[in-house]
Amino acid sequence: MGTDTLRTDAADGAADRRREQRGWYFYDWACSVYSTSVLTVFLGPYLTSVAESAADGDGYVHPLGIPVRAGSFFAYSVSLSVIVAVLVMPLVGAAADRSGRKKPLLAAAAYTGAAATAGMFFLDGDRYVLGGVLLVVANAAQSVAMMLYNSYLPQIAPPEERDAVSSRGWAFGYAAGALVLIANLILYTAHDSFGLSESAAVRICLASAGLWWGAFALIPLRRLRDRRTPAREAAGTGWKQLAATIRDMRRHPLTLAFLLAYLVYNDGIQTVITQASVYGSEELGLGQSTLIVAVLLVQVLAVVGSLALGRLARTYGAKRTILGSLVAWTATLAAGYFLPAGAPVWFFVLAAGIGLVLGGSQALSRSLFSQLVPPGKEAEYFSAYELSDRGMSWLGPLLFGLTYQLTGSYRDAIISLVAFFVLGFVLLARVPVRRAIGDAGNPVPERI
């Protein structure tokens, strides 16, 4: 009788865990459309055009009386959003771990970001300041929400399941991004048929991402549950809390070593994502429609890549699979260096290569890091992880820009990014992940 009860309890626990995991996937499904449709495709060009319409005769706008070139306003707004996120994430992460109440904080961040994104519908005429404010709020809120979302992973999946669960989450996100982007592109390219101006079509595309985000965020907020944790004293706020987290990480130097490796190679990944369209348009002479189709191809194949690399990790372990993906990134950039100009087919091949390794390398990095986090400090450590993702993403663009400035060649600029993948490979290869997991106080899975 006792054995039967134990089996029933185990089965019920597994069913509850699966239900919670399925709810967790849906946050990626909810918020990824913001990254794809808003940040990657529509907002940059549109906000720039709004700022240009408000500019003076010299091409400057003056937010808060500060002269800013209209063409730089979007980039500065993104940078400001990163600064805001850097200040807020450590504070929220510590509060989440201290109270054990992540879900209300996740809800607040998600709906702040979704509301700001939906508000972009009103971004018309010369309302560039409104656009900048909404971008800063939405981008910072997304960073905070993703930090909280990622910190659930160690709690909803045992070590042997995390690679697969993390990979499925990324796959859900890329699938949603592709689905909504297709709908957006239909509306945008056929706006005349719908009786809409081009500006109205873009504003509907922007706002629809916010509505999607808010609607589907309800699913994880219903299914995820908070865990009570032992009360901990506050270590401070903002930068003080981040400093406290880094000091704590020094007691886990192998976790810090992995984070450094991730910071390096992920900076390369983020730079490829943001600069590939510049390379395609400026160096290869490809049109906007070709670049948008390439973005869509990346989204679709990232779903396949996330799931495929998740399966490879079951056989070869997450660390070896990530190392293999970094080799693939290096080969992809080398191939990109030799792409002929004016040949969209070969650019699509490059996009396919990026898509296949993009989701998997990021998903497995997240799941591997989750093994290296001391129990009870998930949100705090994932705030540092998210900061390395968001807050240090200026190094790659800086190297890309400096290389172009010195050589005048985008081909040299794109090949310079190989340095991030080579150095990241070397740093990750030197991390003994089994010992790192044990030192963090977590059970070591059979294959890692």
HELIX and SHEET records of a PDB file:
HELIX    1   1 GLY A    2  VAL A   33  1                                  32    
HELIX    2   2 TYR A   34  PHE A   42  3                                   9    
HELIX    3   3 LEU A   43  ALA A   54  1                                  12    
HELIX    4   4 PRO A   63  GLY A   65  5                                   3    
HELIX    5   5 ALA A   70  SER A   72  5                                   3    
HELIX    6   6 PHE A   73  SER A   99  1                                  27    
HELIX    7   7 LYS A  102  ALA A  118  1                                  17    
HELIX    8   8 GLY A  119  PHE A  122  5                                   4    
HELIX    9   9 TYR A  128  SER A  151  1                                  24    
HELIX   10  10 LEU A  153  ILE A  156  1                                   4    
HELIX   11  11 PRO A  159  GLU A  161  5                                   3    
HELIX   12  12 ARG A  162  THR A  189  1                                  28    
HELIX   13  13 GLU A  198  PHE A  216  1                                  19    
HELIX   14  14 LEU A  218  ARG A  223  1                                   6    
HELIX   15  15 GLY A  238  MET A  249  1                                  12    
HELIX   16  16 PRO A  253  VAL A  278  1                                  26    
HELIX   17  17 TYR A  279  GLU A  283  3                                   5    
HELIX   18  18 GLN A  288  TYR A  316  1                                  29    
HELIX   19  19 ALA A  318  TYR A  337  1                                  20    
HELIX   20  20 PRO A  344  GLN A  371  1                                  28    
HELIX   21  21 GLU A  378  ARG A  390  1                                  13    
HELIX   22  22 LEU A  395  THR A  407  1                                  13    
HELIX   23  23 TYR A  410  SER A  416  1                                   7    
HELIX   24  24 VAL A  418  ALA A  429  1                                  12    
HELIX   25  25 VAL A  433  ASP A  439  1                                   7    
SHEET    1   A 2 TYR A  60  VAL A  61  0                                        
SHEET    2   A 2 VAL A  68  ARG A  69 -1                                        
END                                                                             
